[in-house]
Amino acid sequence: MPPEFSFRLNGTIVPMLFIQKERVDGILTGRMRLKAVWIDGIGRFVIDDDEHPWELTFPQHVLEYRNETIWDNTSPVVRQQDKQEGWRRVTPEELVNILENAGVISCRL
């Protein structure tokens, strides 16, 4: 059974991710991409990968995940010492790779 994950965008809990197969010029590349997130009260929100901001003042999205299965099995001492409370900052591409490696999603064509 794959582990359970939680997600946050700019500190707001994200209950749903939209991950799609990547297409370039209409051809599947074999990669998956995080296209959007669902935020309660806002709805579907497209996020940028922030790799090439068009200006220096462009606000970057802070995307985080927590492996709830690991966090639940972590000792209370370690939990108290973790200032991020198990949350890890990632890029959208890193998050897709983490979810694939954990067996939550499959990126095969």
Sequence and secondary structure as in RCSB ss.txt:
>XXXX:A:sequence
MPPEFSFRLNGTIVPMLFIQKERVDGILTGRMRLKAVWIDGIGRFVIDDDEHPWELTFPQHVLEYRNETIWDNTS
PVVRQQDKQEGWRRVTPEELVNILENAGVISCRL
>XXXX:A:secstr
    EEEEETTEEE EEEEEEEEETTEEEEEEEEEEEEETTTEEEE    SS SSTT     EEEEEHHHHHTS 
HHHHHH TTTT EEE HHHHHHHHHHTTSS    
